C-alpha cells in the first residue's frame, strides 16, 4: 500500500530532521533511518535503502546499542541477499549474530531468525544441515514444537536435505512442518499455501 509507505517516509524524515536540528543521537534517530530504509525497500527505491540502513548502523554504533545494530545488520544482509550478493549477505548475517551475542540475546526469536537466515546461505552444502539441526534443537527448547517459527526451521531443514539429494529426510521434515503449520496457522495463511506446493 503506497500511501502507508509514503506516510512512513514522512514520519521518519520528520524524526530525522528534529534529531539533527537538536543534535540528538538516540535510538529514535537510528530507528527513523531504519524505518526509512524499509519504506524505500517496499517502494523499490534501491539507492535510498543502503544509505539509510548504514546511517542507522552509525547511530546505533555511537550508542553501543548492540541489539539495534544487529537488527540493522540483519536488514542489510537481507538487502544484499535480495540482490543476489550472497557473500556480502553472509558476512552481514554473521555480524548480526555477533551483535546479538554481544547483547546477550541468544534466546529470542530475533536470534532464531538471524541464525536461520545465516544458515540459508549454505543451502546445498552439509553446513546448512548442521546449522539447521542446531537451530531445530534451540527452537524446540526456546519456543516449543507447536510454534510457527519451529515449523519454518523444520521446513528449511527439509530444504537443506532436498538440496543435498536426501529426499527421504527432506520429506520427513516437510511432513513435520505441515503438521505444525496446519495446527498453528489457518488453511489460507501464505505459509500453508506454500507448503502445499512442496
C-alpha positions as CSV (number, residue, x, y, z in Angstrom):
1,X,0.0,0.0,0.0
2,X,1.9,3.0,-1.3
3,X,0.3,5.7,0.9
4,X,1.3,3.8,4.0
5,X,5.0,3.8,2.9
6,X,4.9,7.4,1.9
7,X,3.5,8.3,5.3
8,X,6.2,6.2,7.0
9,X,8.8,8.2,4.9
10,X,7.3,11.5,6.0
11,X,7.2,10.5,9.7
12,X,10.8,9.2,9.5
13,X,12.0,12.3,7.7
14,X,10.4,14.5,10.4
15,X,12.0,12.5,13.2
16,X,15.4,12.7,11.5
17,X,15.1,16.4,11.0
18,X,14.2,17.0,14.6
19,X,17.0,14.8,15.9
20,X,19.5,16.5,13.6
21,X,18.4,20.1,14.4
22,X,18.7,19.3,18.2
23,X,21.9,17.3,17.7
24,X,20.3,14.3,19.3
25,X,21.8,10.8,18.7
26,X,19.2,8.5,20.1
27,X,17.6,5.2,19.3
28,X,14.7,7.2,17.8
29,X,17.1,8.6,15.2
30,X,18.6,5.2,14.4
31,X,15.2,3.6,14.0
32,X,13.9,6.5,11.9
33,X,16.7,5.8,9.4
34,X,16.0,2.1,9.6
35,X,12.2,2.6,9.0
36,X,13.0,4.9,6.2
37,X,15.1,2.2,4.5
38,X,12.3,-0.3,4.9
39,X,9.8,2.1,3.4
40,X,12.1,2.7,0.5
41,X,12.6,-1.1,0.1
42,X,8.8,-1.6,-0.2
43,X,8.7,1.2,-2.8
44,X,11.7,-0.4,-4.7
45,X,13.9,2.7,-4.3
46,X,17.2,0.8,-4.1
47,X,19.6,3.7,-3.7
48,X,17.9,5.0,-0.6
49,X,17.8,1.6,1.1
50,X,21.6,1.1,1.6
51,X,22.2,4.8,2.6
52,X,19.6,4.8,5.4
53,X,20.5,1.3,6.8
54,X,24.1,2.4,7.1
55,X,23.1,5.7,8.7
56,X,21.0,3.7,11.3
57,X,24.1,1.5,12.0
58,X,26.2,4.6,12.5
59,X,23.8,6.0,15.1
60,X,23.4,2.6,16.9
61,X,27.2,2.1,17.0
62,X,27.7,5.5,18.6
63,X,25.2,4.5,21.3
64,X,26.7,1.0,21.6
65,X,23.2,-0.4,21.2
66,X,24.0,-4.0,20.3
67,X,20.6,-5.4,19.5
68,X,19.5,-2.5,17.3
69,X,22.9,-2.8,15.5
70,X,22.1,-6.5,15.0
71,X,18.6,-5.7,13.6
72,X,20.0,-3.1,11.2
73,X,22.8,-5.5,10.1
74,X,20.2,-8.2,9.5
75,X,18.2,-5.8,7.4
76,X,21.4,-5.0,5.4
77,X,22.1,-8.7,5.0
78,X,18.6,-9.3,3.7
79,X,19.1,-6.3,1.3
80,X,22.2,-7.9,-0.2
81,X,20.6,-11.3,-0.2
82,X,17.7,-9.9,-2.3
83,X,20.1,-8.5,-4.9
84,X,22.0,-11.9,-5.0
85,X,25.2,-10.7,-3.3
86,X,25.3,-13.8,-1.3
87,X,28.9,-13.5,0.0
88,X,28.2,-10.0,1.4
89,X,24.9,-11.1,2.8
90,X,26.6,-14.0,4.6
91,X,29.1,-11.6,6.2
92,X,26.3,-9.3,7.5
93,X,24.3,-12.3,8.8
94,X,27.5,-13.3,10.7
95,X,27.8,-9.8,12.1
96,X,24.1,-9.9,13.1
97,X,24.7,-13.0,15.2
98,X,27.8,-11.4,16.7
99,X,25.9,-8.4,17.9
100,X,23.0,-10.4,19.2
101,X,25.6,-12.4,21.2
102,X,27.1,-9.2,22.5
103,X,23.6,-8.1,23.6
104,X,23.2,-11.4,25.4
105,X,20.2,-12.1,23.1
106,X,20.7,-15.7,22.0
107,X,17.4,-17.0,23.4
108,X,15.0,-15.0,21.3
109,X,13.0,-15.2,18.0
110,X,15.3,-12.4,16.7
111,X,18.3,-14.7,17.2
112,X,16.5,-17.7,15.6
113,X,15.6,-15.6,12.6
114,X,19.1,-14.3,12.2
115,X,20.7,-17.7,12.5
116,X,18.1,-19.2,10.1
117,X,19.0,-16.5,7.6
118,X,22.7,-17.2,8.0
119,X,22.1,-21.0,7.6
120,X,20.1,-20.4,4.4
121,X,23.2,-19.0,2.8
122,X,24.7,-22.6,2.9
123,X,21.8,-24.4,1.3
124,X,23.2,-27.1,-0.9
125,X,26.1,-27.7,1.5
126,X,26.4,-30.0,4.5
127,X,26.9,-26.9,6.6
128,X,23.3,-25.9,6.2
129,X,22.1,-29.3,7.6
130,X,24.4,-28.9,10.6
131,X,23.3,-25.3,11.3
132,X,19.6,-26.2,10.9
133,X,19.9,-29.1,13.3
134,X,21.4,-26.8,15.8
135,X,18.6,-24.3,15.2
136,X,16.0,-27.1,15.5
137,X,17.3,-28.0,18.9
138,X,17.4,-24.4,20.0
139,X,14.0,-23.6,18.7
140,X,12.4,-26.7,20.3
141,X,13.8,-25.7,23.7
142,X,13.1,-22.0,23.3
143,X,9.6,-21.8,21.7
144,X,8.4,-25.4,21.6
145,X,7.3,-27.6,18.7
146,X,3.9,-26.0,18.2
147,X,5.2,-22.6,17.2
148,X,5.2,-21.4,13.5
149,X,8.9,-20.5,13.7
150,X,9.7,-24.0,14.7
151,X,7.9,-25.1,11.6
152,X,9.9,-22.6,9.4
153,X,13.1,-24.1,10.7
154,X,12.0,-27.6,10.0
155,X,10.9,-26.6,6.5
156,X,14.3,-25.1,5.9
157,X,16.0,-28.2,7.3
158,X,13.9,-30.2,4.8
159,X,15.1,-27.9,2.0
160,X,18.7,-28.4,3.1
161,X,18.3,-32.2,2.8
162,X,16.5,-31.9,-0.5
163,X,19.3,-29.8,-2.0
164,X,21.8,-32.4,-0.9
165,X,19.7,-35.1,-2.7
166,X,18.5,-36.7,0.6
167,X,14.8,-36.9,-0.4
168,X,13.8,-39.3,2.4
169,X,14.9,-36.8,5.2
170,X,13.5,-33.9,3.2
171,X,10.1,-35.5,3.1
172,X,10.3,-36.3,6.8
173,X,10.9,-32.7,7.8
174,X,8.4,-31.3,5.2
175,X,5.7,-33.6,6.8
176,X,6.6,-32.5,10.3
177,X,6.4,-28.9,9.1
178,X,2.9,-29.4,7.5
179,X,1.7,-30.9,10.8
180,X,2.9,-27.9,12.8
181,X,1.6,-25.3,10.4
182,X,-1.8,-27.0,10.0
183,X,-2.2,-26.9,13.8
184,X,-0.9,-23.3,14.2
185,X,-1.9,-21.4,11.1
186,X,-5.1,-21.1,9.1
187,X,-5.5,-23.0,5.9
188,X,-5.3,-19.8,3.8
189,X,-2.2,-18.5,5.5
190,X,0.5,-17.9,2.9
191,X,2.9,-20.3,4.6
192,X,0.4,-23.1,4.4
193,X,-0.4,-22.4,0.8
194,X,3.3,-22.6,0.0
195,X,3.7,-25.9,1.8
196,X,1.0,-27.4,-0.3
197,X,3.3,-27.0,-3.3
198,X,6.3,-28.8,-1.7
